[in-house]
Amino acid sequence: MQPLKRCGSSLPETILDYEDILTEILVRVPARTLVRFKCVSKHWLSLISNPNFCHLHTLRNPPHSSISAFFARTSNEFGLVPLDLDHGQTSNSNCNPLNFGHNLYAIEIVQSCNGLFLCCPLPAEDSSFSATTTSKPLYYVLNPTTNQFSTLTPPAAAAATTGKPRVFGCALAFDPSKSPHYKVVFIWCVNEPIHAGWCPYHHIEIYSSETRSWRLLDSSFDTQPQVRYEEGVYCNGAVHWVGTDCEMSYYHIDEERVGLVDGFPRSHEKNLYTRLSRYFRESHGGGHLHLIDIYGYSLTKFEVMEMGRDYSGWFVKYNVDLDPLCTTSPQILRAIFVLLTLAPEENEEDEESSSLLLHTPGKVISYNLRNKTFKSIDLTPKAGVDDSFCRIDLQNYRYVESLGVV
């Protein structure tokens, strides 16, 4: 019988092997679970908090892989629609990650971007909170999974402010597939607003989380009066803002290039006063900008428009007819529904196969835009939540789990 041989590995090599194995295991664990795992030991806390591990985890679990929930806009009227459509059931999460600001009346989400939120404090509604208001622009970048946040005040915009803050618009740019760092783009008035809070020329000021520094661009940004710069969407390396007639302004961050895409005139029926809601977002899965306008004269029939990748303009991607859903969800006929996202169908190679996700009271509905089929999932009842109404309104924000470092 041959004697057993000792393993030739030294102790340092064994420790290194253990570290590699542990990393390979933990990198497959969902982000919210990893946050709880920090309590296991100091070693696990150190490993999971390491920015290199956080970035590796994000690359292995990209934000486009799954949506955890949709959040309401403000912390004082917070609601969420949890999702776990991969398993045909909803999550039991009931948190309010927007309650991170001390001595603030409320927090408002400005934008969600690949697991991070750009937020700002809401103005106080009564005098007891007057001490919290300030004329200086104040913003937060929040990771709702880790409950970590950074506070930002654009220095040049703050220095130019004598009364009301001059920040006209802002947007968060975060693409973990390219970099673990993010940027925040601020647009602020060169001069005091002329009328109705608008002014034609603005500066662009950019914050970089990589350098923890600010940069004021030399050139001024010529804005368009009908474009809503308060609501930016980041897609394909650029921040985009859409206007009343579907014209779109954009700023490409790496190329430092400003562009404008023409809109198109509204028909007699499609006018500003009958439009009930607008959906303007990047597709879940990335790479495409989608625009949906719903009008009072046709609640159940509308178009999904997509922007050409070369900014050649909007084209109709889908014609949607929700009438088949009204039998099981009659609230749709009364406009009691919320558009959540447009997403590729699971396990489908065909890029044309997409689903529109909607929320009606007590339900989430996935409507396949190619074959016109749908599946309805009942939301788990929550204490204190009245499911005879929608849990969130038209202004809602996509939440995906992420260990992104702020």
Buried (B, 14 or more C-beta within 10 A) or exposed (E): EEEEEEEEEEEEEEEEEEEEEEBEEBBEBEBBEBBEBBEEEEEBEEBBBBEEBBBBBBEEBBBBEBBBBBBBBBBBEBBBBBBBBEEEBBBEBEBBBBBBBEEBBBBBBBBBBBBBBBBBBBEBEEEEBEEBEEEEBBBBBBBBBBEBBBEBBBBBBBEBBEEEBBBBBBBBBBBBEEEBBBBBBBBBBEEEEEEEEBBBEBBBBBBBBEEEEBEBBEEEBEBBEBBBBBBBBBBBEBBBBBBBBBBBBBBBBEEEEBEBBEBEEBEEEBEEEBBEBBBBBBBBBBEBBBBBBBBEEEBBEBBBBBBEEEBEBBEEBBEBBBEEBBEEBEBBBEBBBBBBBBBBBEEEEEEEBBBBBBBBBBBBBBBBBEEEEBEBBEBBEBEEBEBEEBBBBBEBBBBBBBBBBB
